[in-house]
């Protein structure tokens, strides 16, 4: 009967809120500024007597409690497991601006930072970007963070191949499973080699890298040299026995990106989940912020031939809003992937020590479980961060127009996860 009374009450006295639309939050989460709905203090001039009685009791308790529990005897309040999102662009500015000063007195790069809270509240702050572009739209090449997108696509294919269709995030017909041999889905792979797709995904194949970093690859890359570089990396002696340790390299992700269209029969853009907020390597970026190398040399964009070779394993472009939203959808919720898949990607069973395409980072509240999963991407002229913080239930995205040191970017992430109230 309580539900009937509530429904009748709402018919008599509607609160005026717009009707809920399924998926509306995620359709807007990557581009929305801070959104707070200020509800009127009173929505009716006919309050129920029972409600007034409860309010009076609460108010009375607030007045009497200090008398019954004098200072020194009042227990400290327990922290909420899901703190209310209280951040704002102004609070982000108060954190980002002082950090930018530490980069040096001149030629500070453009930067965009976004935090998305547990209730979908979004705050963004962008400084020094293209003046003709809206600040929230500034994007950068995200380098290794692209692997988070590829990993989501690979586990989606595995889920779609299972009999339980509810595990499949998209209607894709495939038979690819993670424990299939690589040779089944990537023809250049030696047919007799038993290395599996899962080994590539988890970074346990032992393959030699094509290049230690995207910057080093760019410095020696020439058009048409990509296939030979990849072939040489696959043919080189393994660094360790496959499956004996975890040490991801770019070679694995280049092959995984090539497997996606073969296993799905569709372009990678139809399989890799971006929710329309990020751009694939073969698409021109929108409002690309000015990039620069660590020595301040300007970078307009990556070489088209290099982008064609690295593809979606390192060439995706995204805004800070898109990165924060992807962190929430891939690591922090089951809105895009099923619960078991999210647990696998974040290595939840092992305390998030070895998440896929990312790193688990302390502080560890219980001594073992990492409270933060993050990936830092370098793309010659840009540095970016995607992170999810379980202590605050927040997704964090950072895009900066300079290829910069990890320790400096990590200090900003530290401020956003410890100083920032969440």
Order of alpha helices (4+ residues) and beta strands (2+ residues): alpha-alpha-alpha-alpha-beta-beta-beta-alpha-alpha-alpha-alpha-alpha-alpha-beta-beta-beta-alpha-beta-alpha-alpha-beta-beta-beta-beta-alpha
